[in-house]
């Protein structure tokens, strides 16, 4: 099992002195990020879908083997609310194809007030190419049914394991041969850091759920004050201590 560990986004000014040297210009932050991490969750695409040319530029600015997950546009998930998914999914994938071999999973983060609708989700997942890896992060409790679990399994889509407050906010279902984790905010100090015990629990859950051959993606979204950078590095050490392979993280 390889656990690919990174952060959700990279353009945070308060990361100066944490990940980015004070003299590093913002236009080179992605290159600096990619020196320390082997994967990134691009959440810019949620707010405004970049062009294929912009995705290609990010590909050219990152080293071979780098993996960029892409958060699906809010037009698909929050405005259309999964309705009429054919055109939005096609546009998303055609633009993201600019990443070439850097393209990782696509994340569908659903609105917190979107109640379970298996027909909508089934139709949406069916629009993605069979080669695409899609992770789904529902945020309404009505989604936690066996019917939803089986739907994800049929499509080979990963249920996103999400954490808030150092606790899971979703069932820990394994619905695909690969995994996807998002860490939104820990309960340790300084806020929103994660403590060693919480990260150790998550490391053991990953080890106990996926075999050595699986790929598991883990992204820290608690960006405030560079907490994500520190916690990603700490999580990598926790996973590695269990004998599992992890991608590079900074020495912070």
C-alpha positions as CSV (number, residue, x, y, z in Angstrom):
1,X,0.0,0.0,0.0
2,X,1.2,3.5,-0.9
3,X,-0.3,6.4,1.0
4,X,0.0,9.6,-1.0
5,X,-0.1,12.5,1.4
6,X,-0.6,16.2,0.7
7,X,-2.7,19.2,1.3
8,X,-5.9,20.8,-0.1
9,X,-4.5,23.7,-2.0
10,X,-1.1,25.4,-1.9
11,X,-1.7,29.2,-2.3
12,X,-1.7,30.3,1.4
13,X,0.2,33.4,2.4
14,X,0.5,32.2,6.0
15,X,2.6,29.3,4.8
16,X,5.5,31.7,4.4
17,X,8.1,30.6,6.8
18,X,6.4,27.2,7.2
19,X,6.7,25.6,3.8
20,X,7.8,28.6,1.6
21,X,11.0,30.5,2.3
22,X,10.4,34.2,2.9
23,X,12.3,35.0,-0.3
24,X,10.3,32.6,-2.5
25,X,8.0,34.5,-4.9
26,X,4.4,33.4,-5.0
27,X,4.7,32.4,-8.7
28,X,7.1,29.7,-7.6
29,X,5.1,28.3,-4.7
30,X,3.8,25.3,-6.7
31,X,7.3,24.3,-7.6
32,X,8.4,24.7,-4.0
33,X,5.3,22.7,-2.8
34,X,6.2,19.9,-5.3
35,X,9.7,19.6,-3.9
36,X,8.3,18.7,-0.5
37,X,5.1,16.8,-1.5
38,X,4.3,14.3,-4.2
39,X,0.6,15.0,-4.4
40,X,-1.9,17.9,-4.1
41,X,-5.6,18.3,-4.0
42,X,-6.5,21.2,-6.3
43,X,-9.5,22.9,-4.8
44,X,-9.2,26.0,-7.1
45,X,-11.3,24.0,-9.6
46,X,-14.3,24.0,-7.3
47,X,-14.7,27.8,-7.4
48,X,-13.8,28.3,-11.1
49,X,-12.9,25.5,-13.5
50,X,-9.4,26.2,-14.9
51,X,-8.8,25.9,-18.6
52,X,-7.1,22.8,-20.1
53,X,-4.1,25.2,-20.8
54,X,-3.9,26.1,-17.1
55,X,-4.0,22.4,-16.1
56,X,-1.3,21.7,-18.7
57,X,0.8,24.6,-17.2
58,X,0.5,23.0,-13.7
59,X,1.6,19.7,-15.3
60,X,4.7,21.3,-16.7
61,X,5.6,22.9,-13.4
62,X,5.5,19.7,-11.4
63,X,8.0,16.8,-11.5
64,X,7.4,13.3,-13.0
65,X,5.3,11.2,-10.7
66,X,3.5,14.1,-9.1
67,X,-0.2,13.5,-8.6
68,X,-2.9,16.2,-8.6
69,X,-6.4,15.4,-7.4
70,X,-9.1,17.7,-8.6
71,X,-12.1,18.9,-6.7
72,X,-15.1,19.0,-9.1
73,X,-16.6,22.3,-10.0
74,X,-19.3,23.6,-7.7
75,X,-21.4,24.1,-10.9
76,X,-21.8,20.3,-11.0
77,X,-22.2,19.7,-7.3
78,X,-23.7,22.8,-5.7
79,X,-25.5,24.7,-8.6
80,X,-26.7,21.8,-10.7
81,X,-26.8,19.6,-7.6
82,X,-25.8,16.6,-9.8
83,X,-28.7,17.1,-12.2
84,X,-28.0,16.9,-16.0
85,X,-24.4,15.9,-15.3
86,X,-23.3,14.9,-18.8
87,X,-22.0,18.3,-19.9
88,X,-20.4,19.5,-16.6
89,X,-18.6,16.1,-16.2
90,X,-17.4,16.1,-19.8
91,X,-16.1,19.7,-19.5
92,X,-14.4,18.9,-16.2
93,X,-12.6,15.9,-17.6
94,X,-11.7,17.5,-20.9
95,X,-10.1,20.4,-19.0
96,X,-8.4,18.3,-16.4
97,X,-6.9,16.1,-19.1
98,X,-4.4,18.9,-19.5
99,X,-2.7,17.3,-16.5
100,X,-1.8,14.2,-18.5
101,X,-0.3,11.6,-16.3
102,X,-0.3,14.0,-13.3
103,X,-4.1,13.6,-13.0
104,X,-5.3,11.8,-9.9
105,X,-8.7,11.3,-8.5
106,X,-11.7,13.6,-8.9
107,X,-13.5,14.6,-5.7
108,X,-17.2,15.2,-5.7
109,X,-18.0,17.1,-2.4
110,X,-21.7,17.2,-2.1
111,X,-23.6,20.1,-0.5
112,X,-24.5,19.6,3.2
113,X,-28.2,20.1,2.5
114,X,-28.3,17.7,-0.5
115,X,-30.3,14.7,0.7
116,X,-29.6,11.2,-0.6
117,X,-30.7,10.6,-4.2
118,X,-29.2,7.4,-5.6
119,X,-30.6,8.0,-9.1
120,X,-28.8,11.4,-9.3
121,X,-25.5,10.0,-8.0
122,X,-25.8,6.9,-10.2
123,X,-26.3,9.0,-13.4
124,X,-23.4,11.4,-12.4
125,X,-20.9,8.6,-11.7
126,X,-21.9,7.0,-15.0
127,X,-20.8,10.0,-16.9
128,X,-17.1,9.7,-15.9
129,X,-14.7,7.6,-18.0
130,X,-14.2,4.1,-16.7
131,X,-10.5,5.0,-16.2
132,X,-11.3,7.9,-13.8
133,X,-11.0,7.6,-10.1
134,X,-13.9,9.4,-8.4
135,X,-14.2,10.0,-4.7
136,X,-17.5,11.1,-3.2
137,X,-17.9,13.2,0.0
138,X,-21.6,13.3,1.0
139,X,-22.4,15.6,3.9
140,X,-26.0,14.7,4.8
141,X,-26.7,11.8,7.0
142,X,-29.4,10.5,4.7
143,X,-26.6,9.1,2.4
144,X,-25.5,6.5,5.0
145,X,-27.5,3.5,3.6
146,X,-26.6,0.1,2.2
147,X,-28.1,1.2,-1.1
148,X,-25.6,4.1,-1.4
149,X,-22.8,1.9,-0.3
150,X,-23.6,-0.7,-3.0
151,X,-23.9,2.1,-5.6
152,X,-20.4,3.4,-4.9
153,X,-19.1,-0.2,-5.0
154,X,-20.7,-0.8,-8.4
155,X,-19.0,2.3,-9.9
156,X,-15.7,1.6,-8.1
157,X,-16.0,5.1,-6.5
158,X,-14.4,5.7,-3.2
159,X,-16.4,7.0,-0.2
160,X,-14.3,9.9,1.1
161,X,-13.3,9.3,4.7
162,X,-13.7,12.8,6.2
163,X,-12.6,14.0,9.6
164,X,-13.7,17.1,11.5
165,X,-12.7,17.7,15.1
166,X,-10.5,14.6,15.0
167,X,-13.5,12.3,14.5
168,X,-14.9,10.6,11.4
169,X,-18.0,12.3,10.0
170,X,-18.9,9.5,7.7
171,X,-19.1,5.7,7.9
172,X,-15.7,4.1,7.3
173,X,-16.8,2.1,4.3
174,X,-14.3,0.7,1.8
175,X,-16.1,1.0,-1.5
176,X,-13.2,0.8,-3.9
177,X,-9.8,-0.8,-4.3
178,X,-8.3,2.6,-3.4
179,X,-9.0,5.1,-0.7
180,X,-9.5,8.9,-0.2
181,X,-9.2,10.8,3.1
182,X,-9.8,14.5,3.9
183,X,-8.8,16.1,7.2
184,X,-10.8,19.3,7.7
185,X,-9.9,20.4,11.3
186,X,-8.3,18.7,14.3
187,X,-9.1,19.1,17.9
188,X,-5.6,19.8,19.1
189,X,-3.9,23.2,19.8
190,X,-3.1,25.5,18.2
191,X,-6.4,25.2,16.3
192,X,-6.9,23.5,13.8
193,X,-4.0,21.1,14.4
194,X,-4.3,17.3,14.8
195,X,-2.8,15.5,17.8
196,X,-0.5,12.5,17.6
197,X,-3.2,10.2,19.0
198,X,-5.8,11.2,16.4
199,X,-3.4,10.8,13.5
200,X,-2.3,7.4,14.9
201,X,-5.9,6.2,15.0
202,X,-6.3,7.2,11.3
203,X,-3.0,5.5,10.3
204,X,-4.2,2.3,11.9
205,X,-7.6,2.5,10.2
206,X,-5.9,2.9,6.8
207,X,-3.5,0.0,7.5
208,X,-6.4,-2.3,8.6
209,X,-8.6,-1.4,5.7
210,X,-6.5,-1.5,2.6
211,X,-3.9,-4.2,1.5
212,X,-0.3,-3.4,0.6
213,X,-1.1,-3.2,-3.1
214,X,-3.7,-0.3,-2.6
215,X,-3.2,3.4,-3.2
216,X,-4.7,5.7,-0.6
217,X,-4.8,9.5,-1.0
218,X,-4.9,11.7,2.1
219,X,-5.2,15.5,2.1
220,X,-5.2,18.0,4.9
221,X,-7.6,20.9,4.5
222,X,-6.8,22.6,7.8
223,X,-4.6,25.2,6.1
224,X,-4.7,27.9,8.8
225,X,-1.2,28.8,10.0
226,X,0.4,26.0,8.1
227,X,-1.4,23.4,10.3
228,X,-1.9,21.2,7.2
229,X,1.8,21.1,6.4
230,X,2.7,20.0,9.9
231,X,-0.1,17.5,10.2
232,X,0.6,15.9,6.8
233,X,4.2,15.4,7.8
234,X,3.1,13.9,11.2
235,X,0.6,11.6,9.5
236,X,3.3,10.3,7.1
237,X,5.4,9.4,10.1
238,X,2.5,7.6,11.8
239,X,1.7,5.6,8.6
240,X,5.4,4.8,8.0
241,X,5.8,3.6,11.6
242,X,3.2,0.9,10.8
243,X,5.4,-0.4,8.0
244,X,3.5,1.2,5.1
245,X,5.0,3.2,2.2
246,X,4.3,6.9,2.1
247,X,5.2,9.6,-0.3
248,X,7.5,12.5,0.6
249,X,6.5,15.2,3.0
250,X,8.5,18.1,4.4
251,X,10.7,18.0,7.4
252,X,8.9,20.5,9.6
